[in-house]
Amino acid sequence: MDREVTPFSVWQHFKGPEAFVIAIAEHSETGEKLVVYRCTGNNGQTNHGDGIYARPLAMFLSEVDRKKYPNATQKYRLEKIIAK
């Protein structure tokens, strides 16, 4: 499975919305890598609406918390559906 996050790739959130990756940014103080993405197709399925967000790269690529979401069908929080 392709887990490399690149600009213009599209990812499926385990709750349904799609995430279009705009850029990979670096936090100016800590150096932490951040994924800047546009969330679409939310329809009230997650705790934020459609819009532009930044999430730490490690969290973007993390596995779904099975204790919190035992019925999730994806292994990872976000899985790539279109590579660019």
C-alpha positions as MATLAB code, in Angstrom:
seq = 'MDREVTPFSVWQHFKGPEAFVIAIAEHSETGEKLVVYRCTGNNGQTNHGDGIYARPLAMFLSEVDRKKYPNATQKYRLEKIIAK';
ca = [
       0.000    0.000    0.000;
       1.318    3.440   -0.960;
       1.714    5.489    2.236;
       3.748    8.378    0.791;
       1.897   11.675    1.186;
       2.404   13.936   -1.820;
       0.714   17.131   -2.993;
      -2.348   16.558   -5.210;
      -2.951   13.034   -3.903;
      -6.428   12.151   -2.609;
      -7.041   10.185    0.562;
     -10.146    8.563    2.051;
     -10.832    9.257    5.730;
     -12.116    6.198    7.573;
     -15.318    8.107    8.428;
     -16.060    8.911    4.786;
     -14.780   12.322    3.669;
     -11.998   12.743    1.117;
      -8.821   14.709    1.763;
      -7.099   16.450   -1.166;
      -3.478   17.101   -0.177;
      -2.437   20.664   -0.953;
       1.086   20.629    0.494;
       3.458   19.183    3.051;
       4.514   21.986    5.400;
       7.060   22.247    8.174;
       6.227   23.832   11.531;
       8.448   26.906   11.811;
       9.381   26.305   15.455;
       9.442   22.532   15.915;
      10.245   21.286   12.406;
       7.297   18.883   12.611;
       5.930   17.875    9.195;
       2.287   18.849    8.616;
      -0.117   17.793    5.875;
      -2.177   20.695    4.539;
      -5.341   19.337    2.954;
      -8.843   20.204    1.826;
     -11.615   18.068    3.314;
     -14.656   17.469    1.089;
     -17.761   15.309    1.292;
     -17.943   15.539    5.069;
     -21.744   15.667    5.417;
     -21.441   15.910    9.216;
     -19.495   12.629    9.501;
     -16.483   14.054   11.343;
     -15.854   16.687   13.987;
     -14.988   19.336   11.395;
     -16.735   20.501    8.253;
     -15.521   20.805    4.711;
     -12.560   23.180    4.582;
      -8.787   23.458    4.685;
      -6.916   21.870    7.587;
      -3.399   20.967    8.737;
      -2.663   17.723   10.560;
       0.680   16.328   11.735;
       2.035   13.872    9.157;
       2.353   11.122   11.795;
      -1.330   11.513   12.717;
      -2.389   11.664    9.042;
      -0.708    8.286    8.480;
      -1.718    6.684   11.793;
      -3.844    3.576   12.217;
      -7.467    3.862   13.292;
      -7.911    3.584   17.063;
      -9.743    0.224   17.238;
     -10.782    0.738   20.847;
     -12.537    3.997   19.975;
     -13.796    2.878   16.530;
     -14.199   -0.932   16.638;
     -16.376   -1.016   13.496;
     -14.023    0.957   11.240;
     -13.369   -0.827    7.956;
     -10.046    0.868    7.137;
      -6.750   -0.004    8.809;
      -5.481    3.579    8.622;
      -7.087    6.921    9.494;
      -6.530    8.005    5.874;
      -5.829    5.725    2.911;
      -4.649    6.923   -0.493;
      -7.216    6.544   -3.279;
      -5.592    8.693   -5.998;
      -1.836    9.092   -6.326;
      -0.278   12.083   -8.041;
];
